[in-house]
Amino acid sequence: MDNTPSPRAGRKEWTALGVLMLPLLLVSMDVSVLYFAIPYVSRDLEPSATQQLWILDMYGFVLAGLLVTMGALGDRIGRRTLVLAGAAVFGAASVAAAYASSAELLIAVRALLGLGGAALMPSTLALIRNLFHDEEQRGKAVTLWTAVMTTGISLGPVVSGLLLEHFWWGAVFLINLPAMVLLLVLVPFLVPEFKSAKREPFDLPSAVLSLGAVLLVIYGIKEWARHGYEPLPALAIGMGLVLGFVFVLRQKHLAHPMIDLGLLGRRSFGGPVFVSLLAMFATVGMAVFLTQYLQSVLGMRPFDAALWSLVPAAGVAVAAPVGAALAQRIDRAYVMGGGFLLSGCGFLWLTQVRTDSALWFTLAGASLYVGGLVSAMTLANELALGAAPPERAGSAAAVMESGQELGGALGMAILGSVGAAVYSREMAGALPVGVPQAEAVRETLGGAMAAASQLPGGAADAVLTAARDAFTHGMSFAAVGAAVAMAGAAFFSFTWLRGVGTTGRPAPSPAAPRSATRTP
């Protein structure tokens, strides 16, 4: 066994990591940056209801659908090359989006933003595998990567609200431009090129199959969550699963597959992918409820609600370093399982939130679950990245992120459906006679608020009180579902992943192997 210590990263590598984190932050922010800007976009571009949904969703759909393809492409042509190409596309698309003159053009440009984001995200994570060969340093780098990615999603509405108070809606896209220019200037000097030395052909049919499978499944799940069961979303999910099955069969018979199925079958890689899916299931599923709770139940302005929603990041600042330190001393499986259990306790805490609960009580529960989740996901990302050979790091990172995207879509659909079912059941017998738009009131809290605006004071208060109580009860049931998912992730970590991440065990291939090329 080779006990030669792995080379440690210096100032140049850490500076390179800082440069790579800035576009990651912006790519994550673009998932949610339009939430507050969409009313202004609607006023200027006058999109139809369907076009408005595509403006919001197109970026995430294309991003999720192309992650696997871009991860494999980066392994073949070079991750630095792909980062630079992604930055150029993302920057140019940001300018085009800011000055879009029609809804159709904005939808098309949002697709280009998704293309650029898909090129950037797996490459930034894969480059960590190449820049940091020392296991302890790589753990710190992955902790930073995970924190930046999750913070970006929460920060998007805050930045959007701040910019919209002073500028027009296009400013939410133009903030991307300086970071992309900085990336294009500095990356060639700070980040060496990494790619496989093997001249593996790129399989276009596999890329088409993976794109179709992920797009159809996530589209179907989101539509199911939004409108309930309908034939078209169900058909989309079915077709996506069929394409995914064909994709897997093709990978088995290719000499140079896009995804290494053998790697996915390893406990050290497939296990972290699965628990990360469960983590994003709980995170995204509950984020929708907390945002509505702050705005529609507590009555906060959108910008104020967005600022308060950043408070749980304090849990990350405490839990992530503690988790990383513990992982140096004991089996990472136990630390990950503990993080998931901590997160589950946070979700159970949220089951006690009521319409009149103090704000600090709600934010404390959210901080608990966010801190536990991020600390566990950091270790899962690190474990999976360490299990992948350096020449396959891009594909491995893309599979991890695709699993997280799918988990988020499932969480939104399943936990959202649980909360909606509880809300509708409780509102069915709680409405006074003569309430306008009764069907809309029974379906959503937003519908209840719209109907209450047309009623006299006493009746409006009765409708709002009933709706807010029903929504909060629905959020409690959704939190139970998230806690169950976290208990499952903890159990899986304790049993299936035990011994995989034992302290002192070096990650596979800590240094760049002979099969990978590294050029300045």
Buried (B, 14 or more C-beta within 10 A) or exposed (E): EEEEEBBEBEEEBBBBBEBBBBBBBBBBBBBBBBBBBBEBBBEBBEBEEEBBBBBBBBBBBBBBBBBBBBBBBBBBBBBBBBBBBBBBBBBBBBBBBBEBEEBBBBBBBBBBBBBBBBBBBBBBBBBBBBBBBBBEBBBBBBBBBBBBBBBBBBBBBBBBBBBBEEEBBBBBBBBBBEBBEBBBEBBEEBBBBBBBEEEBEBBEEBBEBBBBBBBBBBBBBBBBBBEEEEEEBEEBBEBBBBBBEBBBEBBEEBEBBBBBEEBBEBBBBBBBBBBBBBBBBBBBBBBBBBBBBBBBBBEBEBBBBBBBBBBBBBBBEEBBBBBBEBBEEEBBBBBBBBBBBBBBBBBBBBBEBBBEBEEEBBBBBBBBBBBBBBBBBBBBBBBBBBBBBBBBBBBBBBBBBBBBBBBBBBBBBBBBBBBBBBBBBBBEEBBEEEBEBBEBBBBBBBBBBBBBEEBEEEBBEBBBBBBBBBBBBBBBBBBBBBBBBBBBBBEBBBEBBBEBBEEEEBBEBBEBEEEBBEEE
